[in-house]
Amino acid sequence: TMIVKVGTKSYTVGLSEKTQILNAKRQAIALPRFIAGDKVRIYGAIPEDNLFYINAELVRNLNL
Protein backbone atom coordinates (compact mmCIF):
# COMPACT_ATOMS: atom_id res chain seq x y z
CA THR A 1 0.00 0.00 0.00
CA MET A 2 0.93 3.64 -0.25
CA ILE A 3 -0.60 6.80 1.22
CA VAL A 4 -1.48 9.67 -1.12
CA LYS A 5 -2.46 13.10 0.14
CA VAL A 6 -4.87 15.18 -1.94
CA GLY A 7 -5.41 18.59 -0.39
CA THR A 8 -6.22 17.90 3.24
CA LYS A 9 -7.40 14.31 2.70
CA SER A 10 -5.25 11.18 2.74
CA TYR A 11 -6.07 8.07 0.74
CA THR A 12 -4.70 4.57 1.14
CA VAL A 13 -3.83 3.10 -2.24
CA GLY A 14 -3.90 -0.68 -2.41
CA LEU A 15 -1.36 -2.16 -4.79
CA SER A 16 -1.31 -5.73 -6.06
CA GLU A 17 0.99 -7.75 -8.29
CA LYS A 18 -1.30 -6.75 -11.18
CA THR A 19 -1.00 -2.99 -10.53
CA GLN A 20 0.98 -1.26 -13.27
CA ILE A 21 3.54 1.30 -12.04
CA LEU A 22 4.46 3.71 -14.85
CA ASN A 23 6.29 6.99 -15.47
CA ALA A 24 4.97 9.96 -17.46
CA LYS A 25 6.01 8.26 -20.72
CA ARG A 26 4.03 5.14 -19.77
CA GLN A 27 7.16 3.04 -19.21
CA ALA A 28 7.32 0.57 -16.33
CA ILE A 29 9.26 1.81 -13.30
CA ALA A 30 9.99 0.60 -9.79
CA LEU A 31 7.87 1.89 -6.92
CA PRO A 32 10.94 2.97 -4.86
CA ARG A 33 11.57 5.72 -7.44
CA PHE A 34 8.57 7.63 -6.01
CA ILE A 35 9.41 10.36 -3.51
CA ALA A 36 7.24 12.66 -1.38
CA GLY A 37 5.88 15.52 -3.45
CA ASP A 38 5.71 13.65 -6.77
CA LYS A 39 2.57 14.19 -8.82
CA VAL A 40 0.77 10.93 -9.49
CA ARG A 41 -2.31 9.70 -11.30
CA ILE A 42 -4.12 6.73 -9.88
CA TYR A 43 -6.63 4.68 -11.80
CA GLY A 44 -8.78 2.20 -9.91
CA ALA A 45 -11.92 1.61 -7.92
CA ILE A 46 -13.06 3.13 -4.62
CA PRO A 47 -15.16 0.69 -2.59
CA GLU A 48 -18.52 2.03 -1.42
CA ASP A 49 -17.79 1.10 2.21
CA ASN A 50 -14.40 2.93 2.40
CA LEU A 51 -14.20 6.21 0.49
CA PHE A 52 -10.56 6.75 1.53
CA TYR A 53 -9.22 3.54 -0.07
CA ILE A 54 -8.39 3.03 -3.75
CA ASN A 55 -7.88 -0.40 -5.34
CA ALA A 56 -5.27 0.72 -7.86
CA GLU A 57 -4.99 -0.84 -11.29
CA LEU A 58 -2.51 1.73 -12.59
CA VAL A 59 -0.28 4.32 -10.91
CA ARG A 60 1.60 6.89 -13.01
CA ASN A 61 4.33 9.13 -11.63
CA LEU A 62 4.16 12.30 -13.71
CA ASN A 63 7.49 13.59 -12.33
CA LEU A 64 9.52 10.76 -13.87
C-alpha positions as a printed Julia matrix, in Angstrom:
64×3 Matrix{Float64}:
   0.0    0.0     0.0
   0.93   3.64   -0.25
  -0.6    6.8     1.22
  -1.48   9.67   -1.12
  -2.46  13.1     0.14
  -4.87  15.18   -1.94
  -5.41  18.59   -0.39
  -6.22  17.9     3.24
  -7.4   14.31    2.7
  -5.25  11.18    2.74
  -6.07   8.07    0.74
  -4.7    4.57    1.14
  -3.83   3.1    -2.24
  -3.9   -0.68   -2.41
  -1.36  -2.16   -4.79
  -1.31  -5.73   -6.06
   0.99  -7.75   -8.29
  -1.3   -6.75  -11.18
  -1.0   -2.99  -10.53
   0.98  -1.26  -13.27
   3.54   1.3   -12.04
   4.46   3.71  -14.85
   6.29   6.99  -15.47
   4.97   9.96  -17.46
   6.01   8.26  -20.72
   4.03   5.14  -19.77
   7.16   3.04  -19.21
   7.32   0.57  -16.33
   9.26   1.81  -13.3
   9.99   0.6    -9.79
   7.87   1.89   -6.92
  10.94   2.97   -4.86
  11.57   5.72   -7.44
   8.57   7.63   -6.01
   9.41  10.36   -3.51
   7.24  12.66   -1.38
   5.88  15.52   -3.45
   5.71  13.65   -6.77
   2.57  14.19   -8.82
   0.77  10.93   -9.49
  -2.31   9.7   -11.3
  -4.12   6.73   -9.88
  -6.63   4.68  -11.8
  -8.78   2.2    -9.91
 -11.92   1.61   -7.92
 -13.06   3.13   -4.62
 -15.16   0.69   -2.59
 -18.52   2.03   -1.42
 -17.79   1.1     2.21
 -14.4    2.93    2.4
 -14.2    6.21    0.49
 -10.56   6.75    1.53
  -9.22   3.54   -0.07
  -8.39   3.03   -3.75
  -7.88  -0.4    -5.34
  -5.27   0.72   -7.86
  -4.99  -0.84  -11.29
  -2.51   1.73  -12.59
  -0.28   4.32  -10.91
   1.6    6.89  -13.01
   4.33   9.13  -11.63
   4.16  12.3   -13.71
   7.49  13.59  -12.33
   9.52  10.76  -13.87
